[in-house]
């Protein structure tokens, strides 16, 4: 999968900025899971073993945006089977 030029520039700028600030370690990707639900049943994933009340929990869009803003990373990944389930 090709990375768009603007995204590559944004990531590069972020890394250079962090280095200039003297940070040796900093987040690069936020793995955001707005829902605990998943339509898959992967054998290596313990998510399907969670109690139903946990699986029904979710983040609001506002909470998701706040997490992205707080983290300040240039890349956000939404893992899982179908994140918009």
N, CA, C and O atoms as a GROMACS GRO file, in nm:
protein
  340
    1UNK      N    1   0.085  -0.116   0.000
    1UNK     CA    2   0.000   0.000   0.000
    1UNK      C    3   0.090   0.123   0.000
    1UNK      O    4   0.176   0.138   0.087
    2UNK      N    5   0.070   0.209  -0.095
    2UNK     CA    6   0.151   0.329  -0.108
    2UNK      C    7   0.106   0.435  -0.007
    2UNK      O    8  -0.013   0.447   0.023
    3UNK      N    9   0.202   0.510   0.043
    3UNK     CA   10   0.173   0.619   0.135
    3UNK      C   11   0.171   0.748   0.055
    3UNK      O   12   0.260   0.775  -0.025
    4UNK      N   13   0.068   0.828   0.077
    4UNK     CA   14   0.058   0.955   0.007
    4UNK      C   15   0.173   1.045   0.048
    4UNK      O   16   0.221   1.039   0.161
    5UNK      N   17   0.217   1.130  -0.044
    5UNK     CA   18   0.329   1.220  -0.019
    5UNK      C   19   0.302   1.308   0.102
    5UNK      O   20   0.390   1.326   0.186
    6UNK      N   21   0.183   1.364   0.112
    6UNK     CA   22   0.152   1.453   0.225
    6UNK      C   23   0.162   1.380   0.358
    6UNK      O   24   0.211   1.435   0.456
    7UNK      N   25   0.114   1.256   0.362
    7UNK     CA   26   0.122   1.179   0.486
    7UNK      C   27   0.268   1.150   0.521
    7UNK      O   28   0.306   1.160   0.637
    8UNK      N   29   0.348   1.116   0.422
    8UNK     CA   30   0.490   1.091   0.446
    8UNK      C   31   0.559   1.217   0.498
    8UNK      O   32   0.642   1.209   0.588
    9UNK      N   33   0.524   1.332   0.443
    9UNK     CA   34   0.581   1.459   0.489
    9UNK      C   35   0.537   1.490   0.632
    9UNK      O   36   0.617   1.536   0.713
   10UNK      N   37   0.410   1.466   0.662
   10UNK     CA   38   0.359   1.491   0.798
   10UNK      C   39   0.430   1.404   0.901
   10UNK      O   40   0.468   1.451   1.008
   11UNK      N   41   0.448   1.277   0.868
   11UNK     CA   42   0.516   1.185   0.960
   11UNK      C   43   0.662   1.227   0.976
   11UNK      O   44   0.714   1.228   1.088
   12UNK      N   45   0.728   1.261   0.866
   12UNK     CA   46   0.867   1.306   0.872
   12UNK      C   47   0.882   1.432   0.956
   12UNK      O   48   0.974   1.442   1.037
   13UNK      N   49   0.792   1.528   0.938
   13UNK     CA   50   0.795   1.652   1.015
   13UNK      C   51   0.776   1.624   1.164
   13UNK      O   52   0.844   1.682   1.248
   14UNK      N   53   0.684   1.535   1.194
   14UNK     CA   54   0.657   1.497   1.334
   14UNK      C   55   0.782   1.436   1.397
   14UNK      O   56   0.819   1.472   1.509
   15UNK      N   57   0.847   1.345   1.327
   15UNK     CA   58   0.967   1.279   1.380
   15UNK      C   59   1.079   1.379   1.402
   15UNK      O   60   1.144   1.378   1.506
   16UNK      N   61   1.102   1.466   1.303
   16UNK     CA   62   1.208   1.567   1.316
   16UNK      C   63   1.178   1.660   1.433
   16UNK      O   64   1.268   1.693   1.511
   17UNK      N   65   1.053   1.702   1.447
   17UNK     CA   66   1.015   1.789   1.558
   17UNK      C   67   1.041   1.723   1.692
   17UNK      O   68   1.095   1.786   1.783
   18UNK      N   69   1.003   1.596   1.705
   18UNK     CA   70   1.025   1.524   1.831
   18UNK      C   71   1.174   1.512   1.862
   18UNK      O   72   1.215   1.527   1.978
   19UNK      N   73   1.254   1.486   1.761
   19UNK     CA   74   1.400   1.475   1.780
   19UNK      C   75   1.460   1.610   1.820
   19UNK      O   76   1.546   1.616   1.908
   20UNK      N   77   1.414   1.718   1.757
   20UNK     CA   78   1.464   1.852   1.791
   20UNK      C   79   1.426   1.892   1.933
   20UNK      O   80   1.497   1.969   1.998
   21UNK      N   81   1.315   1.840   1.981
   21UNK     CA   82   1.273   1.865   2.119
   21UNK      C   83   1.350   1.777   2.218
   21UNK      O   84   1.329   1.787   2.339
   22UNK      N   85   1.438   1.692   2.167
   22UNK     CA   86   1.521   1.608   2.252
   22UNK      C   87   1.455   1.480   2.299
   22UNK      O   88   1.506   1.412   2.388
   23UNK      N   89   1.344   1.447   2.241
   23UNK     CA   90   1.274   1.325   2.281
   23UNK      C   91   1.332   1.205   2.208
   23UNK      O   92   1.341   1.203   2.085
   24UNK      N   93   1.371   1.106   2.285
   24UNK     CA   94   1.425   0.984   2.224
   24UNK      C   95   1.315   0.884   2.196
   24UNK      O   96   1.326   0.802   2.105
   25UNK      N   97   1.209   0.891   2.276
   25UNK     CA   98   1.095   0.800   2.257
   25UNK      C   99   0.969   0.884   2.251
   25UNK      O  100   0.949   0.976   2.330
   26UNK      N  101   0.884   0.851   2.156
   26UNK     CA  102   0.758   0.924   2.139
   26UNK      C  103   0.663   0.836   2.059
   26UNK      O  104   0.707   0.753   1.980
   27UNK      N  105   0.531   0.856   2.078
   27UNK     CA  106   0.434   0.774   2.004
   27UNK      C  107   0.432   0.812   1.857
   27UNK      O  108   0.449   0.929   1.822
   28UNK      N  109   0.412   0.714   1.772
   28UNK     CA  110   0.404   0.739   1.628
   28UNK      C  111   0.267   0.700   1.573
   28UNK      O  112   0.217   0.763   1.479
   29UNK      N  113   0.206   0.597   1.631
   29UNK     CA  114   0.076   0.549   1.584
   29UNK      C  115  -0.016   0.530   1.704
   29UNK      O  116   0.024   0.471   1.805
   30UNK      N  117  -0.138   0.578   1.694
   30UNK     CA  118  -0.240   0.554   1.795
   30UNK      C  119  -0.329   0.441   1.745
   30UNK      O  120  -0.391   0.452   1.640
   31UNK      N  121  -0.334   0.333   1.822
   31UNK     CA  122  -0.423   0.221   1.789
   31UNK      C  123  -0.553   0.246   1.865
   31UNK      O  124  -0.562   0.218   1.984
   32UNK      N  125  -0.652   0.297   1.796
   32UNK     CA  126  -0.778   0.338   1.858
   32UNK      C  127  -0.885   0.232   1.835
   32UNK      O  128  -0.915   0.197   1.721
   33UNK      N  129  -0.941   0.182   1.944
   33UNK     CA  130  -1.049   0.083   1.934
   33UNK      C  131  -1.176   0.145   1.990
   33UNK      O  132  -1.202   0.134   2.110
   34UNK      N  133  -1.257   0.209   1.906
   34UNK     CA  134  -1.378   0.273   1.956
   34UNK      C  135  -1.485   0.175   2.002
   34UNK      O  136  -1.570   0.210   2.084
   35UNK      N  137  -1.481   0.053   1.951
   35UNK     CA  138  -1.579  -0.050   1.988
   35UNK      C  139  -1.505  -0.175   2.034
   35UNK      O  140  -1.395  -0.203   1.988
   36UNK      N  141  -1.566  -0.248   2.124
   36UNK     CA  142  -1.510  -0.377   2.164
   36UNK      C  143  -1.568  -0.489   2.078
   36UNK      O  144  -1.517  -0.601   2.080
   37UNK      N  145  -1.672  -0.458   2.004
   37UNK     CA  146  -1.736  -0.561   1.920
   37UNK      C  147  -1.649  -0.594   1.800
   37UNK      O  148  -1.568  -0.513   1.754
   38UNK      N  149  -1.667  -0.714   1.750
   38UNK     CA  150  -1.592  -0.758   1.633
   38UNK      C  151  -1.672  -0.870   1.566
   38UNK      O  152  -1.732  -0.954   1.634
   39UNK      N  153  -1.672  -0.869   1.434
   39UNK     CA  154  -1.746  -0.973   1.363
   39UNK      C  155  -1.659  -1.094   1.329
   39UNK      O  156  -1.705  -1.186   1.262
   40UNK      N  157  -1.536  -1.094   1.376
   40UNK     CA  158  -1.447  -1.206   1.353
   40UNK      C  159  -1.433  -1.288   1.481
   40UNK      O  160  -1.474  -1.242   1.588
   41UNK      N  161  -1.377  -1.405   1.472
   41UNK     CA  162  -1.352  -1.490   1.588
   41UNK      C  163  -1.212  -1.549   1.576
   41UNK      O  164  -1.196  -1.671   1.571
   42UNK      N  165  -1.112  -1.462   1.573
   42UNK     CA  166  -0.973  -1.507   1.557
   42UNK      C  167  -0.930  -1.586   1.680
   42UNK      O  168  -0.957  -1.546   1.793
   43UNK      N  169  -0.865  -1.699   1.658
   43UNK     CA  170  -0.827  -1.787   1.769
   43UNK      C  171  -0.725  -1.723   1.862
   43UNK      O  172  -0.722  -1.756   1.980
   44UNK      N  173  -0.644  -1.634   1.813
   44UNK     CA  174  -0.541  -1.571   1.896
   44UNK      C  175  -0.588  -1.448   1.971
   44UNK      O  176  -0.512  -1.390   2.048
   45UNK      N  177  -0.711  -1.409   1.950
   45UNK     CA  178  -0.764  -1.288   2.013
   45UNK      C  179  -0.854  -1.325   2.130
   45UNK      O  180  -0.941  -1.410   2.117
   46UNK      N  181  -0.832  -1.261   2.244
   46UNK     CA  182  -0.913  -1.289   2.361
   46UNK      C  183  -1.039  -1.206   2.368
   46UNK      O  184  -1.117  -1.218   2.462
   47UNK      N  185  -1.060  -1.120   2.269
   47UNK     CA  186  -1.175  -1.030   2.272
   47UNK      C  187  -1.308  -1.104   2.277
   47UNK      O  188  -1.402  -1.058   2.342
   48UNK      N  189  -1.316  -1.218   2.210
   48UNK     CA  190  -1.443  -1.291   2.207
   48UNK      C  191  -1.475  -1.354   2.342
   48UNK      O  192  -1.588  -1.399   2.364
   49UNK      N  193  -1.378  -1.358   2.433
   49UNK     CA  194  -1.400  -1.417   2.565
   49UNK      C  195  -1.446  -1.315   2.669
   49UNK      O  196  -1.478  -1.352   2.782
   50UNK      N  197  -1.451  -1.186   2.632
   50UNK     CA  198  -1.495  -1.082   2.726
   50UNK      C  199  -1.644  -1.099   2.757
   50UNK      O  200  -1.720  -1.146   2.673
   51UNK      N  201  -1.684  -1.060   2.878
   51UNK     CA  202  -1.828  -1.064   2.911
   51UNK      C  203  -1.907  -0.969   2.820
   51UNK      O  204  -1.853  -0.871   2.768
   52UNK      N  205  -2.034  -0.999   2.800
   52UNK     CA  206  -2.117  -0.921   2.709
   52UNK      C  207  -2.125  -0.774   2.747
   52UNK      O  208  -2.131  -0.688   2.659
   53UNK      N  209  -2.126  -0.743   2.878
   53UNK     CA  210  -2.135  -0.602   2.917
   53UNK      C  211  -2.010  -0.523   2.875
   53UNK      O  212  -2.018  -0.403   2.848
   54UNK      N  213  -1.897  -0.589   2.870
   54UNK     CA  214  -1.774  -0.525   2.821
   54UNK      C  215  -1.783  -0.505   2.670
   54UNK      O  216  -1.746  -0.400   2.618
   55UNK      N  217  -1.832  -0.607   2.600
   55UNK     CA  218  -1.841  -0.600   2.455
   55UNK      C  219  -1.938  -0.492   2.407
   55UNK      O  220  -1.927  -0.446   2.293
   56UNK      N  221  -2.032  -0.453   2.491
   56UNK     CA  222  -2.129  -0.350   2.453
   56UNK      C  223  -2.075  -0.208   2.472
   56UNK      O  224  -2.136  -0.113   2.424
   57UNK      N  225  -1.962  -0.192   2.540
   57UNK     CA  226  -1.906  -0.059   2.565
   57UNK      C  227  -1.847  -0.001   2.437
   57UNK      O  228  -1.802  -0.074   2.349
   58UNK      N  229  -1.850   0.131   2.429
   58UNK     CA  230  -1.792   0.197   2.312
   58UNK      C  231  -1.754   0.340   2.346
   58UNK      O  232  -1.803   0.397   2.444
   59UNK      N  233  -1.666   0.398   2.267
   59UNK     CA  234  -1.628   0.538   2.281
   59UNK      C  235  -1.717   0.622   2.191
   59UNK      O  236  -1.752   0.580   2.080
   60UNK      N  237  -1.752   0.739   2.238
   60UNK     CA  238  -1.828   0.831   2.153
   60UNK      C  239  -1.731   0.894   2.053
   60UNK      O  240  -1.610   0.890   2.074
   61UNK      N  241  -1.783   0.950   1.945
   61UNK     CA  242  -1.693   1.020   1.851
   61UNK      C  243  -1.612   1.129   1.921
   61UNK      O  244  -1.494   1.148   1.889
   62UNK      N  245  -1.673   1.200   2.015
   62UNK     CA  246  -1.602   1.306   2.086
   62UNK      C  247  -1.485   1.249   2.167
   62UNK      O  248  -1.378   1.310   2.172
   63UNK      N  249  -1.505   1.132   2.230
   63UNK     CA  250  -1.398   1.068   2.306
   63UNK      C  251  -1.285   1.023   2.213
   63UNK      O  252  -1.168   1.032   2.248
   64UNK      N  253  -1.321   0.975   2.095
   64UNK     CA  254  -1.220   0.933   1.997
   64UNK      C  255  -1.137   1.052   1.952
   64UNK      O  256  -1.014   1.046   1.948
   65UNK      N  257  -1.205   1.162   1.917
   65UNK     CA  258  -1.134   1.282   1.872
   65UNK      C  259  -1.045   1.337   1.984
   65UNK      O  260  -0.934   1.382   1.957
   66UNK      N  261  -1.093   1.333   2.108
   66UNK     CA  262  -1.013   1.380   2.221
   66UNK      C  263  -0.888   1.294   2.241
   66UNK      O  264  -0.781   1.347   2.272
   67UNK      N  265  -0.901   1.164   2.222
   67UNK     CA  266  -0.786   1.074   2.236
   67UNK      C  267  -0.682   1.103   2.128
   67UNK      O  268  -0.562   1.104   2.156
   68UNK      N  269  -0.728   1.127   2.006
   68UNK     CA  270  -0.636   1.159   1.896
   68UNK      C  271  -0.565   1.290   1.925
   68UNK      O  272  -0.444   1.301   1.907
   69UNK      N  273  -0.640   1.390   1.970
   69UNK     CA  274  -0.581   1.521   1.999
   69UNK      C  275  -0.481   1.512   2.114
   69UNK      O  276  -0.374   1.571   2.109
   70UNK      N  277  -0.517   1.437   2.219
   70UNK     CA  278  -0.429   1.423   2.335
   70UNK      C  279  -0.299   1.353   2.299
   70UNK      O  280  -0.192   1.393   2.345
   71UNK      N  281  -0.307   1.251   2.217
   71UNK     CA  282  -0.190   1.173   2.179
   71UNK      C  283  -0.100   1.252   2.084
   71UNK      O  284   0.023   1.246   2.094
   72UNK      N  285  -0.161   1.325   1.991
   72UNK     CA  286  -0.085   1.409   1.900
   72UNK      C  287  -0.004   1.336   1.794
   72UNK      O  288   0.088   1.394   1.737
   73UNK      N  289  -0.035   1.212   1.768
   73UNK     CA  290   0.041   1.135   1.670
   73UNK      C  291  -0.006   1.165   1.528
   73UNK      O  292  -0.119   1.208   1.507
   74UNK      N  293   0.081   1.141   1.429
   74UNK     CA  294   0.042   1.167   1.291
   74UNK      C  295  -0.038   1.055   1.226
   74UNK      O  296  -0.096   1.075   1.120
   75UNK      N  297  -0.042   0.937   1.288
   75UNK     CA  298  -0.110   0.822   1.229
   75UNK      C  299  -0.206   0.760   1.331
   75UNK      O  300  -0.168   0.736   1.446
   76UNK      N  301  -0.329   0.736   1.289
   76UNK     CA  302  -0.428   0.670   1.374
   76UNK      C  303  -0.475   0.544   1.301
   76UNK      O  304  -0.516   0.549   1.186
   77UNK      N  305  -0.468   0.430   1.371
   77UNK     CA  306  -0.511   0.303   1.314
   77UNK      C  307  -0.630   0.252   1.396
   77UNK      O  308  -0.629   0.257   1.519
   78UNK      N  309  -0.731   0.204   1.326
   78UNK     CA  310  -0.848   0.146   1.393
   78UNK      C  311  -0.844  -0.004   1.367
   78UNK      O  312  -0.885  -0.050   1.261
   79UNK      N  313  -0.793  -0.083   1.465
   79UNK     CA  314  -0.778  -0.227   1.446
   79UNK      C  315  -0.908  -0.302   1.470
   79UNK      O  316  -1.007  -0.245   1.516
   80UNK      N  317  -0.906  -0.429   1.440
   80UNK     CA  318  -1.020  -0.516   1.466
   80UNK      C  319  -1.083  -0.564   1.338
   80UNK      O  320  -1.039  -0.530   1.229
   81UNK      N  321  -1.186  -0.644   1.353
   81UNK     CA  322  -1.255  -0.700   1.237
   81UNK      C  323  -1.321  -0.592   1.155
   81UNK      O  324  -1.274  -0.559   1.046
   82UNK      N  325  -1.428  -0.538   1.206
   82UNK     CA  326  -1.500  -0.430   1.136
   82UNK      C  327  -1.520  -0.317   1.237
   82UNK      O  328  -1.613  -0.323   1.317
   83UNK      N  329  -1.434  -0.214   1.236
   83UNK     CA  330  -1.439  -0.110   1.338
   83UNK      C  331  -1.565  -0.025   1.334
   83UNK      O  332  -1.593   0.047   1.431
   84UNK      N  333  -1.642  -0.030   1.227
   84UNK     CA  334  -1.764   0.049   1.218
   84UNK      C  335  -1.889  -0.036   1.238
   84UNK      O  336  -1.999   0.005   1.201
   85UNK      N  337  -1.872  -0.154   1.297
   85UNK     CA  338  -1.981  -0.248   1.320
   85UNK      C  339  -2.092  -0.186   1.402
   85UNK      O  340  -2.192  -0.252   1.430
   0.00000   0.00000   0.00000
